[in-house]
Amino acid sequence: MIEYNRRNIRTWSLLGPSGAHGAAAIELAENNKDVLMLTADLCFFSGLERFKMLYPDRIYNLGIAEQNMIGVAAGLAKEGFIPFANTYASFCASRCADQVRVNMSYMKLPIKLIGLTAGYGAGILGATHVSIEDAALMRALPNITVITPADCTEIIKAMLAAAKTPDPTYIRLTGPMNTPIVYKSDYDFTIGKAITIQQGEDVCIIATGSMVSQAQKAAKLLESEGVSCSVINMHTLKPLDKEAVMEANEKHKLIVTAEEHSVIGGLYSAVAEELCKSGVHKPILPIGINDLFVHAGCYNYQMSESGLEPEMMKDKIMRKLASSRGFEGNNNITV
């Protein structure tokens, strides 16, 4: 049984998303004989080297043939296994689009697809490995659950939870090595149920993935400016926690979405879609990646270029608050 103690949480953080993925894989295999791991020639980079040594007959390396990997995962799922298949997020969503659409979306097979290095995780390799549209593509497909864990502890929680559901699931891994820790102890994780990290009155930052820790830092900066800020971890993009969105809208003057993903089709779109259905909502500020490819570079460079660092987030929020004062205390917008 995996332990969520200080030592393990720190170790997972140091190893980064891939290391946490590997730790979760071992825990899954120890507790469920039907769990299998599939990889597209990324055994080392996906943190599965130890799993391979412990369970050599339960891991399949399909080589650089991502589309075939999804087909093999579908066959294994049809035979009653629980296949976890991993590759770079950019390949999960675009290169395997047809196979994901047919085998996961249409056939509803319980494949658990792991998108490694989503967002800018592999940005040094350039646009081919940068994944800013994967959540949007997965959200658009029927029947697929989309999860973006906030830190390495939540990666493990998400994988363990996904293995217990019959639903096809996409788990999007964001963040660098030495991932910032959001959760320092054990906690309850439920697919589709957002988690309030902190409670404030003025601004609510609804964040997902790596941006949850960035939102926490931005909230502290906002507090120094006299702005009370809530932070919500919206770890599940689909199904979205609609109640959490509506409650945030009722209790705050400004809603902010934060994601290491394009502002088109991801968290911002999901939240805005829900709020627009309500007819009346507060101003919404999207913080994410604009409609362009940033030049290749290290993770921090690309995050900075996209305005995703805490100080930049704070400045954007302060400007939005200043411009919203024209509503004279009534920040409702009729749509």
N, C-alpha and C positions, 0 to 999 in steps of 0.2 A: 504494500500500500504506500503510495507516494505521500510524502510529508511536506506540508507547506510551512516549513520553518525558516528562520532567518538565513541559515546557511544555504539551504537549497535555493531560496528565492534570489539570493545574491549570486550564486553560481549560475543559475539560468540567465540572469541579467548579463553577466560577463560573457557568457557563451553566445548570447544574442538569439534572435528568433529561430535560426536553424538548430542551434543547440537545444532550445526548449522543445522544438519539434521532435528531435531525437529522443529526448527524455520522455515525452508523452508517448511516443511509439513503443518504447520498452514497457511502460506501465500498461498500455493497452494490450500488448501481447501477453503479458503475465496474467491478465485477468480475463481474456477472451480468446479462445483458440481459433475463432473465425476471422480475427483481424489479420490482414496482410498489408505489406508495404510495397508500393510500386514506385519506381523512379526512372526518369529519363536521363540516365547517365550522370546523375547528381547525387550519388550515394554519400560522398564526403561532404559536399556543400549543403546537403539537406540535413546533416547531423545524424545520419543513419549508419555510420561505420560500426559503432558498438552494437547496434541492433543486428547488423549483418553477422557479427561474430557470435552473438547469443542465439539468433534465430535464422541461420543460413537458409533454411527451407521455407521461410515465410517472407522473403523479400525477392522481388523480381526487378532486375535492371533491364529495361526495354531498349536501352541505348538512346541515341538522339533521334527518337521516333515518337514524339509526344502524342500524335494522333492515334498511333497504334496503341500507346499506353492506355488511352481512354477506352479503346475497343477491348483490350485485354481486361481492364477493370470491369467493364460491363459484363463480360463473360463470367468472371469470377463472382460478381454480384448475383448473377442469375443462378449460380450454383450454391448460393447461400452464404458466401463469404462477405466480409466487410472490408472492401479495398480502400486504402488511403493512397492516393496517387499524387506525386509532387513533381513540379517543375517550376521554372521561372514564371511569375505571374503574367508577364507579357505573352508567354506562349500558351498558358492556360486559357486565356480569354480570346485571343485572336487566332493563333495557329490551330488550336483545337476547337474552334467555334462550332463547326458542324457536328463533330463527335459529341461535344458537350450538349449541344441542342437536342440531338436525337437520343443519346443514351441516358443523359441525366435529366434533361428537361421533359422531353416527350415520354420516354419510357419509365421515368420516375425511379430509376435504379439507385440504390443507396450508396453511390460512389461518394467518397469524401475527397474532394480535390483541394490540394494545398498549393496556394500561390506564393512561392518564395520571392523574396526581395521585391515586394510590391512597392509602388511609388518609386522612390529614388534609391532603393536598397542596392541596386546594381548600376547606378547612374554613371559610374566611371567607364562602363562598357558602351555607353551611348544610347541613342534613341531606340535601338532594337531591343534593349533590355530594360528600358524605363517603362514602367507600367502605370499609366495615369487614367486608363479607361476601363480597366478590368471589372471594377465593381458595377459600373454603368451597364456593361454588356451582360453581366451575370444577373443583375436586378431585372433586366428586361425579359429574361427567360422565365416562363412559368415553372412553378414547383421547386425552384432552387433556393435554398436558404443561404444567405450571404452574411458572413461573420468577419469582423475586423478586430482582433484582440488588441487591448490597450498596452499590454506589456507581456513579458515572457511567462509570467505566472498565468495570465489569462489565456495565452496560447495553449497551455496544458489543459486548463479548464475547458476551453472550447473544443479541443480534440476529444477529450473524454466524454463531453456532453454529446458531440456529434455522433460518436460511435453508438450511442444508445437510441438514436432516432432512426426511423426508416427513410428519412428524407435525403435526397441528394443535396450535398452541402459544399459550398465554396468557402474556404477559410483563407483570408488574405493576410499575409504576414508583412508588417511594415516595421521600420526602425532599424538602427544600425547595431553593430556589436556594442557591448556594454550598454544595453538598452536601459533607459531611465525606468526606475521602479515606480509603479503606480500603487500596487498592492503589496504591503509589507507583511501581511499575514493572511491566513485563510479567510475566505468569504464565500457567499452564495452566488453562483453563476447560473443563470437560466437563459437559454436561447430565447431571444425576442423580448427580454425584459431589461430595460436600461437601468443604469446604476448612477445615483446621484453621489458625486464625489464630495461636493461641498455646496452649501446653501447660501444664497445671497438674495438681494432684492432688486437691483437695477438691471443687470445684464445676466443672461443665461448663455453660456457657451456650451453648445451641444457638439461634442467632439467624438472622433472615432479613431481607432488605431493609434499610431505614434503621436497623433495630435492631442491625445488626452493629457499626456505629461506636459506638452507645450502649453496647453490651455491652463493647467494648474499654475505654471510659472507666469503666464500672462495675467491670470487672476490676481496673483500677488502684486504685480506691478500696477494693476488697476486699483487695488485697494490703497496703494500709496497715493493715488490720485483722488481718493475719496469715493471710488465707485465700488459698490457692493456687487459681488459676482458669484453666480452659481456655475458649477461645472457638472455636466452630465456625460457619462461614458455611454454612448450609443454603440455598443459593441456589435449589435445585430442591425444590419442595414435592411435586411428582408428576412422575416417580417419585422417591420418597424414598430417600435413601441409608441403607438399613437397616443395613448393616455399621457405618457411622459411629455410628448411634444405639446399637447394641448394644455397641460398643467403649466409648463414653462411659459407658454404664451399668455396665460392668465395672470401669472405672478410677476412678470418682468416687463421692463420698458423696451428692451431690445433683445432679439434672438440672434445669436451668432452661431454659424456652423463652421467647424474646423476639420479639415481632412487632408491627408497626403494623397490627393486624387484630384482629377479634374473637377472644376466646379460644375461641369455639365454631367448630369446623370448619376452622381454619387449621393453623398449624404445631404448636401444642400438641396438637390432636386427632390429627394425623398421627403425632407422636412417641409420644403416649400409647397410641394404637392398636397401634403396633408393639411397644412395651415390654410391654403387657398380653398380647400373644400369646406372649411368652417365658415367662410364668408367674411369674417372680420379677423384681422391679425395684427400683431405688432410689426414694426420694421424688422427686416431680416438682413443680416450682413453675412455674405459668404466669404470664408477664408479658405482658400484652396489653391490649386494650380490652374493658372489661366489657360486659355485655349491656344497653347503653343508647346513646343518642345524646347526645354532649356538645354544649353550646351552641355556636353559631357563633362563630368567633373566629380569630385568627391561628394559625399552625402551632404555635409554641412554647407558646401558651396551651393548646391542645387536647392537646398531648403531656404537658404538666404535669398537666392535669386527669385524664388517664388513667394517671398514675403511670409514664410511660415515660422520664423523665429519669434519668441515671446515678445521682445521689444517691438517688433514690427506689428505683431497682432495687437498689442496694447495701443499703438498709435492709430491703427485703423479703427479700432473700436471707439477711441476717444473722438476721432473726427466724425464718426457716424452719430455718436451721441450728441455732439455739438450741432450737427445738421438736423437732427430729429427734434430739437427743442422748438422748432417752428410749430409742432403739434400742440404746444402749450399744455403739456401734462396729459393730453389725451393722445396717446401714441397709436390709437387704432387706425387702421387703414381699411376702408371699405373696398372690397373687390367684387 
